[in-house]
């Protein structure tokens, strides 16, 4: 007793100290808490990472009130030692009652722990998973049934859950909604399976490695894996599992994260006892070495989002020690062999509510947390938004490239003894780096802020499983971690002491065998918005929390609460008190929710309809890889079509379309029929010119004969003398048929991107500006752009040198538009590594006028421009599509991205060295292998990965004067709009959804017919550097304008937009019916038509 | 006066050579092994290591040629760079240490981890008598810088700026292989300047058996041969395959642990054999240097023509086809190296090497080859260079990484190159 008082005083002291320090969390030492558990690993020649490849994955934690005294107790799994069970004595003190309770577990390798009231007797039971390189008996999972008196009896066999697979974790949930708890056991393979015939192996069944589903039939568990459609192949390296209602239809679905090449699984519940694995149709790309997982509604829209962890470090040094050169063959092999797009970083899949997810981990700022295990979304600061805690650390730096390439071989040659012993000795030489856990505050705007310091969880260790729970019943969530070779981490949350925020807690009680109401959904409505949670005890990694559902609140007042019980019945609570723990008994008092329409607060499609019908004319790319030409360039120049253009080509009064043809394919003339369909017209001249890579087709009446002629810009990328034909072509329109005219255009030989007709001298004929894209083999040099003057009869003369020498510049242009800005006839251009620039014709010369129109120097990776009077004030405003903000690189004015270029080693080839800021310093992107391949002399300088890992450009090329070397800069990747105020473009922001992915297509119209113009954005990119990764997170973004010039994102369900692929152009079309339609140009795909008619008006 | 000097210096040199001949050869061979070790450390591809051997040994040869006023190989070489004048007094040059020093210094300049040779260089210098130290080092520096300057004009610095390889679409073409699916090694090596050849296409072998999945096709018969043999390999055949594996970078994956196990390249193995036999036969220092130099330069040219054909035919490896058509789980005894199959590089290199060594050192020389002992593989005894080359060639079939026609035509190509070089250098070696 004296002891207790002493501890309490000490604790009080510590807590006060914490308050003075103003951190949200305070660590509690094991001396104070009595939680002396540590997951001690003892490596030996028989037991190590080689004999069992998940040796360093660590143990789990379970939280629950096992004696029903209202205080949360804790259970820890130990891989090699005894599991520990601690009873909460209040005041943050715990007693170890493992022995008397009989829950130490058996010998063997213990992994995950799942806690639930499995038999529905009102007492929490414990299920412990086993794995390891041991026989089946030694890895039999155990079920400890609670006797109600703090003793337990092991009854796995009796219940039929004595699974002998290599289990990582297990989840109890009522998948068939029959009122009892079923069981999913997550397994992993202990054998390596890295080179194989994928199609063959994927069809194999390996019950020890593959996952298993058990149905609860009258209290006994029956295995139904195959019958239920659960995959069970030997490639299953399951490390994480989450059960949630991902498609919001009232039935629990399952997400399984798999390590290595096997893709994750997303099982959608078919409501008939089976599941359909649907990952590839719902999610665009995933983590490569998926580990822990969590799912929660991170943006309070009533939809469950998914977060998977991987192992990408935050800092430059660890990245450099880890990265191999981008290997496109390995990546393509993975995708071609039926696996999936997988990139090594954490992925945050934002639920769009229409069966698609947008991966925005990098935009959210939570993509790099190193070798991470638990991810736990919970509202740690009680502000109504779910924050994120991530545990981190791996026993040894196995994937250090110096070890793989140099040290391992060198050292192993000096070792003596048997193979086992040698490998063990070798292992001992691998370094071991404890890492920092991460904690992020949810900013409420889809972004998170790193709060490691401010919230007081600093310190490095090897943390694996973790739980949050209100251990001291003070209304905030404390954290507990299971640490390797260290005492459990305990962090007391000080929100209540600091009087931060508001919360509400619920304990639900159902009359079914599923007493805890696992699968219930709770929405808490407040005057400042609602918060939504589903009740599933398993979150994070190998851990579970059978604790009251805790929701932080944006307000101190609750309007009402809606509970949807697992059986679909609904219960409303009016004005329940906030900052209280409510115990709710099953008592439905509201209309039961129809199982197929549980969508929370989402309107049926109001706006667009994506027509299923595609135009049967595929834009078919020759899938070239520009990175094979210049390995260090940041972006591909190729694969960026089609930019569709329109005009009445055959003179029938209907708008027709030109679709540029990629290299090897002819450009297509698509004639619109009266019924709105299209027919490809036979164009021999275009077929003959299929060898060209068309980048743009300008339809204009060059010869003033009242029909549209065609100027096709040629582009593409290859070596300096690759033989790619680059001259533009001119076709004259003769009754809807284009005939090629030689000698009309001056000879040009550069890769262009865009042509605009611009009567620069206002003499009534259409002159042409052609934007230069890239010098062949010499990215980022540009060939410059050209101005061609029309003699009025459709004959063109290159006037660039004479009057427009300003176009002999180094701008890598991507797009250009022409319009009257501030009453002057202005050309506006944009490009990659370039600013938006304006030009006019003054006193016989073209001059640059950018400074007259722009205050800010915004250099970006601009893709497109759009001029339109957005605010109805009679002048043209500008919308500009950039790369977006969902990327590793986040350039700004003070921390720009730089591209230094020169032939640094004088070997006749340009060396582009791309740098961006990581943690406030600028680092080269190239890995050690990549830079020493580009500049061979550096091989002698950087003989190890370590020697290169912390080298900045001035270290790599010390004689370089960074102020004098050729350089291109990017200081913004944000897609935005610019308001024209008397000829000055004032920069304005768009909602964050406009910056999920690169924007290539822009269309404006008053879609909702409220008199204010709205914006439609399209984009995405599929072919990138492997580490940059594909970004197909936009499905068409509808932004509705308001009277204040602000734009508001309309969610995908309401907008009805579900555009898949790389959108490259929007072409609004007039049809006879008068219905507003947009033709969408998609890279390497069939174009599609969408109706942009307001659906509600239509009906 | 001049003839007197020559006679005088000849006496000194002869004295040194005869008195220290054996030691000199041993020093030369052991220092060459140091270069091999650095190349192994750096994970140098077979083609690149042949190039490094060639330029390094050429430096040693050139020093000797200058000292002895012998006919230099350089006279027979493509696009030789003019050598600036270098005035020296023979009496102040150490005729044994200097060639070895020049070899090490050249390797020091060319190899990525060449600095690892620093201690060996210092060791040689420290053993040169004081009165010869300065000039010997000066000469070694002069030659090594001259050779380096010339070496760097051979296209090596441009290699990585040429278009990177993309595996061709089509069942007959090479695909990356397990376990690491590495990018293919040096697809543009045929752009490197050879020493003697007129072009990289000079000895193009006949086309390989056409890919044909028909069981009776020549292709399938040879594929089946690889597969069937893998099931019945004798202990002896397994030893042979491992002995000639010569894979500079085998990826070892044990559980979560992945790392490279390094060995010498085929060229390194034959340089080792040259050293063993030069020592065993008590070949003079002067001739030993010549043997090593001609062998290394021949290997370089051999790999250029071989690599040209590899990326000309782009032929698929047996492992890929066997997995596709016969046995999904099959792995070859040796790890398939990361480049196209046709022709077998070891067959080309070994046949060409045996041609050179037989001509320069004699036929039917018995020797015990312990080159692979450091990698844990027992030594093997041979009756002749040709026997060793024959065994090295067929070892690729035992190892499951080549078809028979890749070996047969590799042997043909190697023989053509060997004969071509010997014919070209007749005047250089015939009087020694």
HADDOCK unambig.tbl for C-alpha pairs under 7 A between the chains (distance, minus, plus):
assign (segid A and resid 49 and name CA) (segid B and resid 256 and name CA) 6.81 0.50 0.50
assign (segid A and resid 50 and name CA) (segid B and resid 254 and name CA) 5.95 0.50 0.50
assign (segid A and resid 50 and name CA) (segid B and resid 255 and name CA) 5.11 0.50 0.50
assign (segid A and resid 50 and name CA) (segid B and resid 256 and name CA) 6.66 0.50 0.50
assign (segid A and resid 50 and name CA) (segid B and resid 257 and name CA) 6.70 0.50 0.50
assign (segid A and resid 52 and name CA) (segid B and resid 255 and name CA) 6.87 0.50 0.50
assign (segid A and resid 53 and name CA) (segid B and resid 255 and name CA) 5.04 0.50 0.50
assign (segid A and resid 53 and name CA) (segid B and resid 256 and name CA) 5.17 0.50 0.50
assign (segid A and resid 192 and name CA) (segid B and resid 255 and name CA) 6.01 0.50 0.50
assign (segid A and resid 194 and name CA) (segid B and resid 179 and name CA) 6.84 0.50 0.50
assign (segid A and resid 195 and name CA) (segid B and resid 178 and name CA) 5.52 0.50 0.50
assign (segid A and resid 195 and name CA) (segid B and resid 179 and name CA) 5.63 0.50 0.50
assign (segid A and resid 196 and name CA) (segid B and resid 328 and name CA) 6.97 0.50 0.50
assign (segid A and resid 196 and name CA) (segid B and resid 329 and name CA) 6.66 0.50 0.50
assign (segid A and resid 197 and name CA) (segid B and resid 328 and name CA) 6.08 0.50 0.50
assign (segid A and resid 330 and name CA) (segid B and resid 181 and name CA) 6.14 0.50 0.50
assign (segid A and resid 398 and name CA) (segid B and resid 257 and name CA) 6.11 0.50 0.50
assign (segid A and resid 404 and name CA) (segid B and resid 258 and name CA) 6.26 0.50 0.50
assign (segid A and resid 404 and name CA) (segid B and resid 259 and name CA) 3.95 0.50 0.50
assign (segid A and resid 404 and name CA) (segid B and resid 260 and name CA) 5.82 0.50 0.50
assign (segid A and resid 405 and name CA) (segid B and resid 259 and name CA) 6.18 0.50 0.50
assign (segid A and resid 405 and name CA) (segid B and resid 260 and name CA) 5.52 0.50 0.50
assign (segid A and resid 406 and name CA) (segid B and resid 41 and name CA) 6.77 0.50 0.50
assign (segid A and resid 408 and name CA) (segid B and resid 259 and name CA) 6.38 0.50 0.50
assign (segid A and resid 409 and name CA) (segid B and resid 260 and name CA) 6.41 0.50 0.50
assign (segid A and resid 409 and name CA) (segid B and resid 261 and name CA) 5.37 0.50 0.50
assign (segid A and resid 409 and name CA) (segid B and resid 262 and name CA) 6.44 0.50 0.50
assign (segid A and resid 628 and name CA) (segid B and resid 163 and name CA) 5.42 0.50 0.50
assign (segid A and resid 628 and name CA) (segid B and resid 164 and name CA) 4.54 0.50 0.50
assign (segid A and resid 629 and name CA) (segid B and resid 162 and name CA) 6.91 0.50 0.50
assign (segid A and resid 629 and name CA) (segid B and resid 163 and name CA) 4.74 0.50 0.50
assign (segid A and resid 629 and name CA) (segid B and resid 164 and name CA) 6.43 0.50 0.50
assign (segid A and resid 630 and name CA) (segid B and resid 161 and name CA) 6.93 0.50 0.50
assign (segid A and resid 907 and name CA) (segid B and resid 157 and name CA) 6.34 0.50 0.50
assign (segid A and resid 907 and name CA) (segid B and resid 158 and name CA) 6.15 0.50 0.50
assign (segid A and resid 909 and name CA) (segid B and resid 161 and name CA) 6.69 0.50 0.50
assign (segid A and resid 933 and name CA) (segid B and resid 160 and name CA) 5.84 0.50 0.50
assign (segid A and resid 934 and name CA) (segid B and resid 160 and name CA) 6.18 0.50 0.50
assign (segid A and resid 934 and name CA) (segid B and resid 161 and name CA) 6.79 0.50 0.50
assign (segid A and resid 936 and name CA) (segid B and resid 157 and name CA) 6.32 0.50 0.50
assign (segid A and resid 939 and name CA) (segid B and resid 112 and name CA) 5.16 0.50 0.50
assign (segid A and resid 940 and name CA) (segid B and resid 112 and name CA) 4.27 0.50 0.50
assign (segid A and resid 940 and name CA) (segid B and resid 113 and name CA) 5.91 0.50 0.50
assign (segid A and resid 943 and name CA) (segid B and resid 112 and name CA) 6.68 0.50 0.50
assign (segid A and resid 943 and name CA) (segid B and resid 113 and name CA) 6.19 0.50 0.50
